[in-house]
């Protein structure tokens, strides 16, 4: 997995150019229908309503006539492709209106498909980006693991890339779609009257140049306010942590003054943001209203002189009505672009190449044996407690061998972590046989060197899952992929793996057992030899059984429960366990458990507030 591109748009183009070009092709295919929907109101007014198509006394006029006008360079003339239908005035009005409605539906279908594909593309790229960041996290070097906070990295993968993924679907398609729509509407206005087109173009130019520049200052002020808000939260946390010192020294007035100053700075920044924000909004609305004024004045003037008919003026006004929304969305897109680019560059820097181990290709064969001896040469270790570096003498030990590091402590633990590849030594080398452990491939390192630290890592799941965790290296497939075709296609499109946790991952034959049952027997025996049998038994008593009551195992457990109750009664210990009984209140259970006549399977339902708000169709109980 290579590192992320440092800039956003190269990343977008690298992984989504095929989808972006496909959507853009549909955008260009929709433009003729959009242009026709702009031109049709003029024909409805001129040809049908004012009767221009019947001005020479004709009783009918052609409808849907298709004629090609050839330019002079190609010989000129016209070619009629379809003669159309001859309709009277009312029929022509209804036909043109129906055609206009059809074009509206077609343009709506184009918009629906384009917006849907943008959303799908954005979600796919978000899935790809999150998986890439997770894969890069697995390559963090030991130095990066000490430097990076786990909560910060998890927040980046979960939350901070969300707006980036949403923007990726709009990154190229939105300016192409909205830009071509605005250009088409502007070109149509110019085709009706050059002066009206120049007036509209001038207003568009002012909106596209001035307003984005004003909005950039709003973004800058918003970032300053975000930083100031973050500093305020940090200062409040500091005061809360040091509250005993504030009370002992009676410095509350000084602290209130300091916080008051910070709050005034936040107020001042917000006020400056409001002023610019509403000034931009006022300017945008003003330009939007000035342009119709010019259309009415200039268009009315040309209409009075006979250089512009009423149908053209109506069509120009209808076309301009479709012009401001794309321009506003383009301005919003530019603001979103500036914000998302900064976020992406911040994320890319967090997962930068300087924090990653070199990429390694997965080997299909068994890892090589390391051999003997173990040699330490010129090794220097960092002091985990922040002291001076510790020099280790050169040593050579034949393997296999049992060794003890004296004295035990942080430095000894640091040496074992370096040996396991969890830390990097400032200088020196450790070799086993002919292999340098500092340059040894990570898969070989993991297969040939085991490490059990003083602070074991336990993942969520069962004790069995954690014991067998090291055996889940690659899935064992014998009958091909056990995944749906849709899931495989989506995994390929987003760079995600086709592996599934539902596949078999533990090779029982390699462990010398027939199946999972025999493996579990060996694990129980092993835990008993390690004096962990009582702990395993205690874990089992505190865990929730997944055995169904109507199975043979469930019936045996119920019978064992009854036998235990009878045993307690014979020994005079009947009150030790109080079972649920319909006619009595159980003193060993809560009020909620008595009302439910059992213990909820969902731990969150044990809270009285949540229990009261839970509908009657809650999850089943256990008794």
C-alpha positions as CSV (number, residue, x, y, z in Angstrom):
1,X,0.0,0.0,0.0
2,X,1.7,3.2,-1.2
3,X,1.5,6.5,0.7
4,X,-1.2,9.0,0.0
5,X,-0.7,11.7,-2.6
6,X,0.1,14.9,-0.8
7,X,-2.6,16.9,-2.8
8,X,-6.3,16.1,-3.1
9,X,-7.0,16.4,-6.8
10,X,-4.1,14.1,-7.9
11,X,-5.5,11.5,-5.5
12,X,-9.0,12.0,-6.9
13,X,-7.8,11.7,-10.5
14,X,-5.6,8.6,-9.8
15,X,-8.5,6.5,-8.3
16,X,-11.6,7.8,-9.9
17,X,-10.8,9.2,-13.4
18,X,-12.7,6.5,-15.2
19,X,-15.9,7.1,-13.2
20,X,-15.5,10.9,-13.4
21,X,-15.1,10.8,-17.2
22,X,-18.2,8.5,-17.5
23,X,-20.3,10.9,-15.5
24,X,-19.0,13.9,-17.4
25,X,-19.8,12.2,-20.7
26,X,-23.5,11.9,-19.5
27,X,-23.3,15.6,-18.5
28,X,-22.3,16.6,-22.0
29,X,-25.0,14.3,-23.5
30,X,-27.7,16.1,-21.4
31,X,-26.7,19.6,-22.7
32,X,-28.7,19.4,-26.0
33,X,-31.9,18.5,-24.1
34,X,-31.2,21.3,-21.6
35,X,-30.7,23.8,-24.5
36,X,-33.9,22.6,-26.2
37,X,-35.8,23.2,-22.9
38,X,-34.5,26.8,-22.9
39,X,-35.5,27.4,-26.5
40,X,-39.0,25.8,-26.4
41,X,-40.7,28.6,-24.3
42,X,-39.8,31.0,-27.2
43,X,-41.5,28.8,-29.7
44,X,-44.6,28.3,-27.4
45,X,-45.0,32.1,-27.1
46,X,-44.1,33.1,-30.7
47,X,-45.5,30.2,-32.8
48,X,-48.5,29.0,-30.8
49,X,-49.7,31.9,-28.6
50,X,-49.0,34.9,-30.8
51,X,-49.5,32.8,-34.0
52,X,-46.3,33.6,-35.7
53,X,-46.3,30.2,-37.4
54,X,-49.7,31.0,-38.9
55,X,-48.9,34.6,-39.9
56,X,-49.3,33.9,-43.7
57,X,-52.8,32.5,-43.3
58,X,-51.8,28.8,-43.1
59,X,-54.3,26.6,-41.3
60,X,-51.6,24.2,-40.0
61,X,-47.9,24.4,-39.0
62,X,-45.2,21.7,-38.8
63,X,-44.5,20.1,-35.4
64,X,-41.3,18.1,-34.7
65,X,-39.8,19.0,-38.1
66,X,-36.1,18.1,-38.2
67,X,-34.0,20.2,-40.6
68,X,-30.2,20.5,-40.7
69,X,-28.7,23.9,-41.8
70,X,-25.3,23.3,-43.4
71,X,-22.7,26.0,-43.1
72,X,-21.3,27.8,-46.2
73,X,-18.0,26.0,-45.8
74,X,-19.8,22.7,-46.4
75,X,-21.8,24.0,-49.4
76,X,-24.7,25.6,-47.6
77,X,-28.3,24.6,-48.0
78,X,-30.6,22.5,-45.8
79,X,-31.5,18.9,-45.4
80,X,-34.8,17.8,-44.1
81,X,-34.5,14.7,-41.9
82,X,-38.2,14.5,-40.8
83,X,-41.2,16.4,-42.1
84,X,-43.0,16.3,-38.8
85,X,-46.7,16.6,-38.2
86,X,-49.1,19.3,-39.4
87,X,-51.1,20.7,-36.5
88,X,-53.6,23.6,-36.1
89,X,-53.0,26.4,-33.6
90,X,-54.5,24.7,-30.5
91,X,-52.9,21.3,-31.3
92,X,-49.5,23.1,-31.8
93,X,-49.8,24.7,-28.4
94,X,-50.6,21.4,-26.7
95,X,-47.9,19.6,-28.7
96,X,-45.2,22.2,-27.8
97,X,-46.3,22.2,-24.1
98,X,-46.2,18.4,-24.0
99,X,-42.8,18.5,-25.6
100,X,-41.6,21.0,-22.9
101,X,-42.9,18.7,-20.2
102,X,-41.1,15.8,-21.8
103,X,-37.8,17.7,-21.8
104,X,-38.3,18.7,-18.2
105,X,-38.7,15.0,-17.3
106,X,-35.7,14.0,-19.4
107,X,-33.5,16.7,-17.8
108,X,-34.8,15.6,-14.4
109,X,-33.8,12.0,-15.2
110,X,-30.3,13.2,-16.2
111,X,-30.0,15.1,-12.9
112,X,-31.2,12.1,-10.9
113,X,-28.7,9.8,-12.6
114,X,-25.8,12.2,-12.3
115,X,-26.5,13.0,-8.6
116,X,-26.9,9.3,-7.8
117,X,-23.6,8.4,-9.5
118,X,-21.9,11.3,-7.7
119,X,-23.1,9.9,-4.4
120,X,-22.0,6.3,-5.2
121,X,-18.6,7.5,-6.4
122,X,-18.2,9.6,-3.2
123,X,-19.1,6.6,-1.0
124,X,-16.7,4.3,-2.9
125,X,-13.9,6.8,-2.6
126,X,-14.6,7.3,1.1
127,X,-14.5,3.5,1.6
128,X,-11.2,3.4,-0.3
129,X,-9.7,6.3,1.6
130,X,-10.6,4.8,5.0
131,X,-9.2,1.4,4.1
132,X,-6.0,3.0,2.8
133,X,-5.6,5.0,6.0
134,X,-6.2,1.8,8.1
135,X,-3.6,-0.1,5.9
136,X,-1.1,2.8,6.4
137,X,-1.7,2.7,10.1
138,X,-0.6,-0.9,10.2
139,X,2.7,0.2,8.7
140,X,3.4,2.9,11.3
141,X,7.0,2.7,12.4
142,X,7.8,2.2,16.1
143,X,8.7,5.9,16.4
144,X,5.4,6.9,14.9
145,X,3.5,4.6,17.3
146,X,5.1,6.6,20.2
147,X,4.4,9.9,18.5
148,X,0.8,9.4,17.3
149,X,-2.1,9.2,19.6
150,X,-4.5,6.3,19.0
151,X,-7.6,8.4,19.6
152,X,-6.4,11.0,17.1
153,X,-5.8,8.4,14.4
154,X,-9.2,6.7,15.0
155,X,-10.9,10.1,14.9
156,X,-9.3,10.9,11.5
157,X,-10.3,7.6,10.0
158,X,-13.9,7.8,11.4
159,X,-14.8,11.5,11.2
160,X,-12.3,13.8,9.5
161,X,-12.3,12.0,6.2
162,X,-16.1,12.0,6.0
163,X,-16.4,15.5,4.2
164,X,-13.4,14.5,2.0
165,X,-15.3,11.5,0.7
166,X,-18.5,13.5,0.2
167,X,-16.5,16.1,-1.8
168,X,-14.7,13.6,-4.1
169,X,-17.9,12.7,-5.9
170,X,-18.4,16.5,-6.6
171,X,-14.8,17.4,-7.2
172,X,-14.9,17.2,-11.0
173,X,-18.5,16.5,-11.9
174,X,-20.0,19.5,-10.2
175,X,-17.9,22.2,-11.9
176,X,-18.4,20.4,-15.2
177,X,-22.2,19.9,-14.7
178,X,-23.0,23.3,-13.3
179,X,-20.4,25.2,-15.4
180,X,-21.8,23.7,-18.7
181,X,-25.3,24.4,-17.6
182,X,-24.5,28.1,-16.8
183,X,-22.5,28.4,-20.1
184,X,-25.4,26.9,-22.1
185,X,-27.9,29.3,-20.5
186,X,-25.5,32.3,-21.1
187,X,-24.8,31.2,-24.7
188,X,-28.6,30.9,-25.3
189,X,-29.1,34.5,-23.9
190,X,-26.4,35.8,-26.3
191,X,-28.0,34.0,-29.2
192,X,-31.2,35.9,-28.5
193,X,-29.6,39.3,-28.0
194,X,-25.9,40.2,-27.8
195,X,-26.4,43.1,-25.3
196,X,-28.5,41.0,-23.0
197,X,-25.8,38.3,-23.1
198,X,-23.0,40.8,-22.3
199,X,-25.0,42.2,-19.4
200,X,-25.6,38.7,-18.0
201,X,-22.0,37.7,-18.6
202,X,-20.8,40.8,-16.8
203,X,-22.9,40.0,-13.7
204,X,-21.7,36.4,-13.8
205,X,-18.1,37.5,-14.0
206,X,-18.5,39.8,-10.9
207,X,-20.2,36.9,-9.0
208,X,-17.5,34.4,-9.9
209,X,-14.6,36.7,-9.1
210,X,-15.6,39.0,-6.2
211,X,-17.7,36.7,-4.1
212,X,-15.2,33.8,-3.8
213,X,-12.5,36.2,-2.7
214,X,-14.8,37.6,0.0
215,X,-15.7,34.1,1.2
216,X,-12.0,33.1,1.5
217,X,-11.6,35.7,4.2
218,X,-14.7,34.2,6.0
219,X,-12.9,30.8,5.9
220,X,-9.8,32.3,7.3
221,X,-11.7,33.9,10.2
222,X,-13.6,30.7,10.8
223,X,-10.3,28.8,11.1
224,X,-9.0,31.4,13.6
225,X,-12.2,31.0,15.6
226,X,-12.0,27.2,15.6
227,X,-8.4,27.4,16.9
228,X,-9.5,30.0,19.6
229,X,-12.4,27.7,20.6
230,X,-10.0,24.8,20.9
231,X,-7.7,26.9,23.1
232,X,-10.6,27.9,25.2
233,X,-11.5,24.3,25.8
234,X,-7.9,23.5,26.7
235,X,-7.7,26.4,29.1
236,X,-11.0,25.4,30.8
237,X,-9.6,21.9,31.2
238,X,-6.4,23.3,32.8
239,X,-8.4,25.4,35.3
240,X,-10.6,22.4,36.2
241,X,-7.5,20.2,36.7
242,X,-5.9,22.9,38.9
243,X,-9.1,23.9,40.7
244,X,-7.7,23.2,44.2
245,X,-4.9,25.7,43.5
246,X,-7.4,28.3,42.4
247,X,-9.4,27.8,45.6
248,X,-6.4,27.8,47.9
249,X,-4.9,31.0,46.3
250,X,-8.3,32.8,45.8
251,X,-7.4,33.6,42.1
252,X,-10.9,33.0,40.8
253,X,-11.2,36.7,39.8
254,X,-8.1,36.6,37.7
255,X,-9.2,33.3,36.0
256,X,-12.6,34.8,35.3
257,X,-10.9,37.9,33.7
258,X,-8.7,35.6,31.6
259,X,-11.6,33.5,30.4
260,X,-13.7,36.7,29.8
261,X,-10.9,38.0,27.5
262,X,-10.9,34.8,25.5
263,X,-14.7,34.9,25.2
264,X,-14.5,38.5,23.9
265,X,-12.0,37.4,21.3
266,X,-14.4,34.7,20.2
267,X,-17.3,37.2,20.1
268,X,-15.2,39.6,18.0
269,X,-14.3,36.9,15.5
270,X,-17.9,35.8,15.2
271,X,-19.0,39.4,14.7
272,X,-16.5,39.9,11.9
273,X,-17.6,36.6,10.3
274,X,-21.3,37.8,10.5
275,X,-20.4,41.1,8.9
276,X,-18.6,39.6,5.9
277,X,-21.1,36.7,5.6
278,X,-24.1,39.0,5.3
279,X,-22.2,41.5,3.2
280,X,-21.5,38.7,0.7
281,X,-25.1,37.6,0.9
282,X,-26.3,41.2,0.3
283,X,-24.0,41.6,-2.7
284,X,-25.1,38.3,-4.2
285,X,-28.8,39.1,-3.8
286,X,-28.2,42.6,-5.3
287,X,-26.5,41.2,-8.4
288,X,-29.2,38.7,-8.7
289,X,-31.8,41.5,-8.8
290,X,-29.9,44.0,-10.9
291,X,-29.7,41.6,-13.8
292,X,-33.5,41.2,-14.3
293,X,-33.7,45.0,-14.1
294,X,-31.2,45.2,-17.0
295,X,-33.1,42.5,-18.9
296,X,-36.4,44.4,-18.5
297,X,-34.9,47.7,-19.4
298,X,-32.6,46.7,-22.3
299,X,-34.9,43.9,-23.5
300,X,-37.9,46.1,-23.4
301,X,-36.1,48.8,-25.3
302,X,-35.1,46.3,-28.1
303,X,-38.6,44.9,-28.1
304,X,-40.1,48.4,-28.6
305,X,-37.7,49.0,-31.5
306,X,-38.7,45.6,-33.0
307,X,-35.2,44.1,-32.7
308,X,-36.4,41.5,-30.1
309,X,-39.8,39.8,-30.1
310,X,-41.8,38.9,-27.0
311,X,-41.0,35.2,-27.2
312,X,-37.2,35.9,-27.2
313,X,-37.6,38.2,-24.1
314,X,-39.6,35.5,-22.3
315,X,-37.0,32.9,-23.2
316,X,-34.2,35.1,-22.0
317,X,-35.9,35.7,-18.6
318,X,-36.6,31.9,-18.3
319,X,-33.0,31.1,-19.2
320,X,-31.7,33.7,-16.6
321,X,-33.9,32.1,-14.0
322,X,-31.9,28.9,-14.4
323,X,-28.6,30.8,-14.3
324,X,-28.2,32.0,-10.6
325,X,-28.6,28.5,-8.9
326,X,-25.7,26.9,-10.8
327,X,-23.5,29.9,-10.1
328,X,-24.4,29.9,-6.4
329,X,-23.6,26.2,-6.2
330,X,-20.3,26.7,-8.0
331,X,-19.3,29.4,-5.5
332,X,-20.3,27.0,-2.6
333,X,-18.3,24.3,-4.4
334,X,-15.2,26.5,-4.5
335,X,-15.5,27.3,-0.8
336,X,-15.9,23.6,0.0
337,X,-12.9,22.8,-2.2
338,X,-10.7,25.2,-0.2
339,X,-11.8,23.7,3.1
340,X,-11.5,20.0,2.0
341,X,-8.1,20.5,0.4
342,X,-6.7,21.7,3.8
343,X,-8.3,18.8,5.6
344,X,-6.9,16.3,3.1
345,X,-3.4,17.7,3.3
346,X,-3.6,17.5,7.1
347,X,-4.7,13.8,6.9
348,X,-2.0,13.0,4.3
349,X,0.7,14.6,6.6
350,X,-0.5,12.5,9.5
351,X,0.0,9.3,7.5
352,X,3.1,10.7,5.7
353,X,5.9,8.5,4.4
354,X,8.2,9.5,7.2
355,X,6.0,7.6,9.6
356,X,5.7,4.4,7.7
357,X,7.7,1.3,7.4
358,X,8.7,0.3,3.9
359,X,6.0,-1.6,2.0
360,X,6.4,-5.3,1.8
361,X,4.9,-7.8,-0.6
362,X,3.1,-10.8,0.9
363,X,5.1,-14.0,0.5
364,X,3.1,-17.1,-0.3
365,X,5.8,-19.6,0.7
366,X,6.8,-20.6,4.3
367,X,9.1,-18.0,5.9
368,X,12.8,-19.0,6.1
369,X,14.4,-20.2,9.3
370,X,16.7,-17.7,11.0
371,X,19.3,-20.1,12.2
372,X,22.1,-19.4,14.7
373,X,23.8,-17.7,16.5
374,X,22.3,-14.5,17.9
375,X,24.9,-11.6,17.6
376,X,24.6,-8.2,19.1
377,X,27.1,-5.6,17.8
378,X,27.4,-1.9,18.8
379,X,23.8,-1.8,20.0
380,X,22.4,1.4,21.7
381,X,19.0,1.5,23.4
382,X,16.8,4.3,24.4
383,X,16.0,4.7,28.0
384,X,12.2,4.3,28.3
385,X,12.2,6.7,31.3
386,X,13.8,9.5,29.3
387,X,17.4,9.2,30.5
388,X,20.6,8.9,28.5
389,X,21.0,6.2,25.9
390,X,22.2,2.8,27.1
391,X,25.0,1.0,25.4
392,X,24.9,-2.8,25.1
393,X,28.1,-4.8,24.9
394,X,28.7,-7.0,21.9
395,X,27.6,-10.5,22.5
396,X,27.1,-13.8,20.7
397,X,24.9,-16.6,21.8
398,X,24.2,-20.0,20.2
399,X,20.6,-20.9,19.5
400,X,18.4,-22.5,20.8
401,X,19.2,-21.2,24.3
402,X,17.4,-19.9,27.4
403,X,18.6,-16.5,28.4
404,X,17.9,-14.1,31.2
405,X,18.5,-10.3,31.1
406,X,20.0,-9.0,34.3
407,X,18.9,-6.7,35.9
408,X,15.3,-6.9,34.8
409,X,13.5,-3.6,34.3
410,X,12.7,-1.0,31.6
411,X,16.0,-1.4,29.8
412,X,15.7,-5.2,29.6
413,X,12.1,-4.7,28.3
414,X,13.4,-2.2,25.7
415,X,15.9,-4.8,24.5
416,X,13.2,-7.5,24.1
417,X,11.0,-5.0,22.2
418,X,13.9,-4.2,19.8
419,X,14.4,-7.9,19.4
420,X,10.7,-8.3,18.5
421,X,10.8,-5.4,16.1
422,X,8.5,-3.2,18.2
423,X,11.1,-0.6,18.7
424,X,14.0,0.8,16.7
425,X,17.5,1.1,18.2
426,X,19.4,4.4,17.6
427,X,22.5,2.4,16.4
428,X,24.0,-1.0,16.2
429,X,22.7,-4.3,14.9
430,X,21.2,-7.6,16.0
431,X,21.6,-10.6,13.7
432,X,20.3,-14.1,13.9
433,X,22.3,-16.3,11.6
434,X,22.8,-14.4,8.4
435,X,19.6,-12.2,8.9
436,X,19.8,-8.7,10.2
437,X,16.7,-8.2,12.3
438,X,16.5,-4.5,11.5
439,X,16.0,-5.2,7.8
440,X,14.1,-8.5,8.1
441,X,10.8,-8.6,6.4
442,X,7.9,-8.0,8.8
443,X,6.1,-11.3,7.9
444,X,9.2,-13.3,8.5
445,X,9.8,-11.4,11.8
446,X,6.3,-12.2,13.0
447,X,6.5,-15.9,12.1
448,X,9.9,-16.6,13.6
449,X,10.0,-14.4,16.7
450,X,7.3,-14.5,19.3
451,X,7.0,-11.9,22.0
452,X,4.9,-11.9,25.2
453,X,5.1,-8.6,27.1
454,X,4.2,-7.6,30.6
455,X,1.1,-5.8,29.2
456,X,-0.7,-8.3,27.0
457,X,-3.1,-7.0,24.3
458,X,-6.5,-8.5,24.4
459,X,-8.9,-7.7,21.5
460,X,-12.7,-7.8,22.0
461,X,-14.0,-11.3,21.7
462,X,-13.6,-14.6,23.4
463,X,-10.6,-16.0,25.2
464,X,-10.3,-18.5,22.4
465,X,-10.3,-15.8,19.8
466,X,-7.3,-14.1,21.5
467,X,-5.4,-17.4,21.9
468,X,-5.8,-18.2,18.2
469,X,-5.2,-14.6,17.0
470,X,-1.7,-15.3,15.8
471,X,-3.0,-18.1,13.5
472,X,-5.2,-15.8,11.5
473,X,-2.6,-14.8,8.9
474,X,-4.4,-15.7,5.6
475,X,-7.7,-17.4,4.8
476,X,-8.0,-21.0,3.7
477,X,-10.1,-21.3,0.6
478,X,-10.9,-24.6,-1.0
479,X,-14.1,-23.8,-2.9
480,X,-13.4,-20.3,-4.1
481,X,-14.7,-17.0,-2.8
482,X,-17.7,-17.3,-0.5
483,X,-18.9,-13.8,-1.2
484,X,-21.7,-12.3,-3.2
485,X,-20.9,-11.0,-6.7
486,X,-21.9,-7.5,-5.7
487,X,-19.6,-7.4,-2.7
488,X,-16.7,-8.7,-4.7
489,X,-17.2,-6.1,-7.4
490,X,-17.4,-3.3,-4.8
491,X,-14.3,-4.6,-3.1
492,X,-12.4,-4.5,-6.4
493,X,-13.6,-1.0,-7.3
494,X,-12.6,0.4,-3.9
495,X,-9.3,-1.4,-3.5
496,X,-10.7,-3.3,-0.5
497,X,-9.8,-7.0,0.1
498,X,-12.1,-9.8,-1.0
499,X,-11.2,-11.7,2.2
500,X,-14.1,-12.3,4.6
501,X,-13.9,-13.0,8.3
502,X,-16.5,-15.8,7.6
503,X,-13.8,-17.7,5.7
504,X,-11.8,-20.4,7.6
505,X,-8.6,-18.8,8.8
506,X,-7.2,-21.5,11.2
507,X,-5.3,-24.4,9.6
508,X,-6.2,-27.3,11.9
509,X,-4.1,-29.8,10.0
510,X,-1.0,-27.6,10.5
511,X,-1.7,-27.7,14.2
512,X,-2.0,-31.5,14.2
513,X,-5.7,-31.7,15.1
514,X,-8.7,-32.9,13.2
515,X,-11.2,-30.1,13.9
516,X,-12.1,-27.2,16.2
517,X,-13.4,-29.6,18.9
518,X,-10.1,-31.4,19.3
519,X,-8.3,-28.0,19.3
520,X,-10.5,-26.7,22.1
521,X,-9.7,-29.8,24.1
522,X,-6.0,-29.2,23.7
523,X,-6.5,-25.5,24.6
524,X,-8.3,-26.4,27.8
525,X,-5.6,-28.9,28.7
526,X,-2.9,-26.3,28.0
527,X,-4.6,-23.7,30.2
528,X,-4.9,-26.2,33.0
529,X,-1.1,-26.9,32.8
530,X,-0.5,-23.2,33.0
531,X,-2.6,-22.9,36.2
532,X,-5.3,-20.9,34.4
533,X,-8.0,-23.5,34.7
534,X,-9.7,-21.6,37.6
535,X,-9.6,-18.4,35.7
536,X,-11.2,-20.0,32.7
537,X,-13.9,-21.5,34.9
538,X,-14.5,-18.0,36.5
539,X,-14.8,-16.4,33.0
540,X,-17.3,-19.0,32.0
541,X,-19.5,-18.4,35.0
542,X,-19.6,-14.7,34.3
543,X,-20.3,-15.0,30.6
544,X,-23.6,-15.2,28.8
545,X,-24.4,-18.6,27.4
546,X,-25.4,-18.8,23.8
547,X,-26.8,-22.3,24.1
548,X,-30.5,-22.5,23.2
549,X,-32.8,-24.1,25.8
550,X,-34.5,-26.4,23.3
551,X,-31.2,-28.2,22.3
552,X,-29.8,-31.3,24.0
553,X,-27.1,-29.2,25.6
554,X,-29.6,-26.7,26.8
555,X,-31.8,-29.4,28.3
556,X,-28.7,-30.8,30.1
557,X,-27.9,-27.3,31.5
558,X,-31.5,-26.9,32.8
559,X,-31.3,-30.4,34.4
560,X,-28.0,-29.4,36.0
561,X,-29.6,-26.3,37.4
562,X,-32.4,-28.2,39.0
563,X,-30.0,-30.8,40.4
564,X,-27.9,-28.0,41.9
565,X,-31.0,-26.5,43.5
566,X,-32.0,-29.9,45.0
567,X,-28.4,-30.3,46.3
568,X,-28.6,-26.9,48.1
569,X,-31.9,-27.8,49.6
570,X,-30.5,-31.1,51.0
571,X,-27.5,-29.2,52.5
572,X,-29.7,-26.6,54.1
573,X,-28.6,-23.9,51.6
574,X,-31.8,-23.4,49.8
575,X,-31.8,-19.7,50.3
576,X,-28.4,-19.3,48.7
577,X,-29.9,-19.0,45.2
578,X,-33.4,-17.5,44.8
579,X,-35.0,-18.6,41.5
580,X,-37.5,-16.5,39.6
581,X,-41.0,-17.5,40.6
582,X,-44.2,-15.9,39.2
583,X,-45.9,-15.5,42.6
584,X,-43.1,-13.9,44.6
585,X,-40.7,-10.9,44.5
586,X,-37.0,-11.9,44.0
587,X,-34.9,-10.0,46.6
588,X,-31.7,-10.8,44.7
589,X,-32.9,-9.0,41.5
590,X,-33.5,-5.4,40.7
591,X,-37.0,-3.9,40.3
592,X,-36.5,-3.8,36.5
593,X,-35.5,-7.5,36.5
594,X,-38.6,-8.4,38.6
595,X,-40.8,-6.4,36.2
596,X,-39.3,-8.2,33.2
597,X,-39.1,-11.5,35.0
598,X,-35.6,-12.0,33.8
599,X,-32.3,-10.3,33.0
600,X,-32.0,-8.3,29.7
601,X,-29.6,-9.7,27.1
602,X,-28.6,-6.1,26.2
603,X,-26.5,-4.7,29.0
604,X,-27.7,-1.1,28.2
605,X,-31.3,-2.1,29.1
606,X,-30.2,-2.6,32.7
607,X,-30.3,1.2,33.1
608,X,-33.7,2.2,34.5
609,X,-33.9,5.3,32.2
610,X,-33.4,3.2,29.0
611,X,-35.6,0.4,30.2
612,X,-38.5,2.8,30.7
613,X,-38.1,4.2,27.1
614,X,-37.8,0.7,25.5
615,X,-40.8,-0.5,23.5
616,X,-42.5,-3.8,24.4
617,X,-40.8,-5.5,21.5
618,X,-37.5,-5.5,23.3
619,X,-34.8,-8.1,23.0
620,X,-35.5,-11.5,24.7
621,X,-34.5,-12.0,28.3
622,X,-32.3,-14.6,29.9
623,X,-33.1,-16.3,33.2
